[in-house]
Amino acid sequence: MSTVCGIPSSIFWIMLLGGPGAILFSLVLINSTWWKKLVNKYYTIDMKD
């Protein structure tokens, strides 16, 4: 494993991109689960009709 300032490169990149990356990832994750719930809700309503 390559190191940056004694830190493994993967951990370094996670730390470097951690702030905005985590925010973006969580937003995408929240949105995708929200969309799934919304779609499932409307699909169940359609199935009942």
DSSP file (Angstrom, degrees, kcal/mol; ACC not computed):
  #  RESIDUE AA STRUCTURE BP1 BP2  ACC     N-H-->O    O-->H-N    N-H-->O    O-->H-N    TCO  KAPPA ALPHA  PHI   PSI    X-CA   Y-CA   Z-CA
    1    1 A M              0   0    0      0, 0.0     2,-0.2     0, 0.0     0, 0.0   0.000 360.0 360.0 360.0 132.6    0.0    0.0    0.0
    2    2 A S        -     0   0    0      6,-0.0     7,-2.7     1,-0.0     2,-0.3  -0.518 360.0-146.8 -77.7 149.7    1.3    3.4   -0.9
    3    3 A T  E     -A    8   0A   0      5,-0.2     2,-0.5    -2,-0.2    -1,-0.0  -0.903  11.4-155.4-121.4 148.8    1.4    6.0    1.9
    4    4 A V  E >  S-A    7   0A   0      3,-3.5     3,-1.7    -2,-0.3    -2,-0.0  -0.974  87.0 -19.7-121.1 113.5    0.9    9.8    2.0
    5    5 A C  T 3  S-     0   0    0     -2,-0.5    -1,-0.1     1,-0.3     0, 0.0   0.854 128.9 -52.8  56.4  37.0    2.6   11.5    5.0
    6    6 A G  T 3  S+     0   0    0      1,-0.3    -1,-0.3     0, 0.0    -3,-0.0   0.473 118.4 113.8  79.5   2.0    2.7    8.1    6.7
    7    7 A I  E <  S-A    4   0A   0     -3,-1.7    -3,-3.5     2,-0.0    -1,-0.3  -0.896  78.7-104.9-104.8 132.9   -1.1    7.6    6.2
    8    8 A P  E  >  -A    3   0A   0      0, 0.0     4,-2.6     0, 0.0     3,-0.4  -0.301  31.8-121.4 -54.2 138.8   -2.3    4.8    3.9
    9    9 A S  H  > S+     0   0    0     -7,-2.7     4,-2.6     1,-0.2     5,-0.2   0.839 110.0  53.7 -57.3 -38.4   -3.4    6.3    0.6
   10   10 A S  H  > S+     0   0    0     -8,-0.3     4,-2.2     2,-0.2    -1,-0.2   0.925 112.1  44.0 -63.6 -43.8   -7.0    5.0    0.8
   11   11 A I  H  > S+     0   0    0     -3,-0.4     4,-2.6     2,-0.2    -2,-0.2   0.889 111.9  54.8 -66.0 -39.7   -7.5    6.5    4.3
   12   12 A F  H  X S+     0   0    0     -4,-2.6     4,-2.7     1,-0.2    -2,-0.2   0.929 110.8  44.4 -58.6 -46.9   -5.8    9.7    3.1
   13   13 A W  H  X S+     0   0    0     -4,-2.6     4,-3.1     2,-0.2     5,-0.2   0.875 111.9  52.6 -67.6 -37.6   -8.3   10.0    0.2
   14   14 A I  H  X S+     0   0    0     -4,-2.2     4,-0.7    -5,-0.2    -1,-0.2   0.914 113.9  43.9 -61.9 -42.4  -11.3    9.1    2.5
   15   15 A M  H  X S+     0   0    0     -4,-2.6     4,-0.6     2,-0.2    -2,-0.2   0.905 116.1  47.5 -66.8 -42.4  -10.2   11.9    4.9
   16   16 A L  H  < S+     0   0    0     -4,-2.7     3,-0.2     1,-0.2    -2,-0.2   0.913 125.8  28.6 -66.6 -44.3   -9.6   14.3    2.0
   17   17 A L  H  X S+     0   0    0     -4,-3.1     4,-2.2     1,-0.2     5,-0.4   0.416  96.8  98.5 -95.0  -0.3  -12.9   13.6    0.3
   18   18 A G  H  X S+     0   0    0     -4,-0.7     4,-2.3    -5,-0.2     5,-0.3   0.887  78.6  50.8 -58.3 -46.1  -14.7   12.7    3.6
   19   19 A G  H  X S+     0   0    0     -4,-0.6     4,-1.7    -3,-0.2    -1,-0.1   0.987 125.1  20.9 -59.0 -73.7  -16.4   16.0    4.2
   20   20 A P  H  > S+     0   0    0      0, 0.0     4,-2.7     0, 0.0     5,-0.2   0.854 125.0  56.8 -66.5 -33.9  -18.1   16.7    0.8
   21   21 A G  H  X S+     0   0    0     -4,-2.2     4,-2.9     1,-0.2    -3,-0.2   0.920 107.8  46.2 -62.4 -45.4  -18.0   13.1   -0.2
   22   22 A A  H  X S+     0   0    0     -4,-2.3     4,-2.7    -5,-0.4    -1,-0.2   0.886 113.3  50.0 -65.8 -39.1  -19.9   11.9    2.9
   23   23 A I  H  X S+     0   0    0     -4,-1.7     4,-2.4    -5,-0.3    -2,-0.2   0.941 114.2  44.1 -64.3 -48.0  -22.5   14.7    2.5
   24   24 A L  H  X S+     0   0    0     -4,-2.7     4,-2.6     2,-0.2     5,-0.2   0.927 115.0  49.2 -61.5 -45.9  -23.1   13.9   -1.2
   25   25 A F  H  X S+     0   0    0     -4,-2.9     4,-2.7    -5,-0.2    -2,-0.2   0.917 112.5  47.1 -61.3 -45.1  -23.2   10.1   -0.5
   26   26 A S  H  X S+     0   0    0     -4,-2.7     4,-3.0     2,-0.2     5,-0.2   0.890 112.1  50.7 -65.7 -38.8  -25.7   10.6    2.4
   27   27 A L  H  X S+     0   0    0     -4,-2.4     4,-2.7     2,-0.2    -2,-0.2   0.929 113.0  45.4 -62.9 -45.2  -27.8   12.9    0.3
   28   28 A V  H  X S+     0   0    0     -4,-2.6     4,-2.8     2,-0.2    -2,-0.2   0.914 114.8  48.6 -62.9 -43.3  -27.9   10.4   -2.6
   29   29 A L  H  X S+     0   0    0     -4,-2.7     4,-2.3     2,-0.2     5,-0.2   0.924 113.6  46.0 -63.9 -46.2  -28.6    7.5   -0.2
   30   30 A I  H  X S+     0   0    0     -4,-3.0     4,-2.4     1,-0.2    -2,-0.2   0.924 115.2  47.7 -62.1 -45.4  -31.4    9.4    1.6
   31   31 A N  H  X S+     0   0    0     -4,-2.7     4,-2.8    -5,-0.2    -2,-0.2   0.905 111.7  49.4 -64.1 -42.3  -32.9   10.5   -1.8
   32   32 A S  H  X S+     0   0    0     -4,-2.8     4,-2.2     2,-0.2    -1,-0.2   0.912 114.1  44.5 -66.4 -42.1  -32.7    7.0   -3.2
   33   33 A T  H  X S+     0   0    0     -4,-2.3     4,-2.3     2,-0.2    -1,-0.2   0.879 114.1  51.1 -68.3 -36.5  -34.4    5.4   -0.2
   34   34 A W  H  X S+     0   0    0     -4,-2.4     4,-2.5    -5,-0.2    -2,-0.2   0.919 110.8  48.1 -64.5 -43.9  -37.0    8.2   -0.2
   35   35 A W  H  X S+     0   0    0     -4,-2.8     4,-3.0     2,-0.2     5,-0.2   0.894 110.3  52.1 -63.3 -40.2  -37.7    7.6   -3.9
   36   36 A K  H  X S+     0   0    0     -4,-2.2     4,-2.9     2,-0.2    -2,-0.2   0.922 111.3  46.6 -61.8 -44.3  -38.0    3.9   -3.3
   37   37 A K  H  X S+     0   0    0     -4,-2.3     4,-2.5     2,-0.2    -2,-0.2   0.916 113.9  48.5 -62.4 -43.3  -40.5    4.4   -0.5
   38   38 A L  H  X S+     0   0    0     -4,-2.5     4,-2.4     2,-0.2    -2,-0.2   0.931 114.0  45.4 -62.9 -47.3  -42.4    6.9   -2.6
   39   39 A V  H  X S+     0   0    0     -4,-3.0     4,-2.7     1,-0.2    -2,-0.2   0.920 113.6  49.5 -62.9 -45.6  -42.5    4.5   -5.6
   40   40 A N  H  X S+     0   0    0     -4,-2.9     4,-2.4    -5,-0.2    -1,-0.2   0.893 110.3  52.0 -60.7 -40.2  -43.5    1.6   -3.4
   41   41 A K  H  X S+     0   0    0     -4,-2.5     4,-1.9     2,-0.2    -2,-0.2   0.936 113.6  42.2 -60.9 -48.9  -46.3    3.7   -1.8
   42   42 A Y  H  X S+     0   0    0     -4,-2.4     4,-2.4     1,-0.2    -2,-0.2   0.845 112.6  54.3 -70.0 -33.3  -47.7    4.7   -5.2
   43   43 A Y  H  X S+     0   0    0     -4,-2.7     4,-2.3     2,-0.2    -1,-0.2   0.912 108.7  48.2 -65.8 -41.1  -47.3    1.1   -6.6
   44   44 A T  H  X S+     0   0    0     -4,-2.4     4,-1.8     2,-0.2    -2,-0.2   0.878 111.4  50.7 -66.9 -36.4  -49.2   -0.3   -3.6
   45   45 A I  H  X S+     0   0    0     -4,-1.9     4,-1.6     2,-0.2    -2,-0.2   0.921 111.5  48.1 -63.8 -44.1  -52.0    2.3   -4.2
   46   46 A D  H  < S+     0   0    0     -4,-2.4    -2,-0.2     1,-0.2    -1,-0.2   0.881 109.3  53.2 -63.5 -38.8  -52.1    1.4   -7.9
   47   47 A M  H  < S+     0   0    0     -4,-2.3    -1,-0.2     1,-0.2    -2,-0.2   0.872 106.5  52.7 -65.2 -37.6  -52.3   -2.3   -7.1
   48   48 A K  H  <        0   0    0     -4,-1.8    -1,-0.2     1,-0.3    -2,-0.2   0.868 360.0 360.0 -67.1 -36.8  -55.3   -1.7   -4.8
   49   49 A D     <        0   0    0     -4,-1.6    -1,-0.3    -5,-0.1    -2,-0.2   0.474 360.0 360.0 -72.8 360.0  -57.2    0.1   -7.5
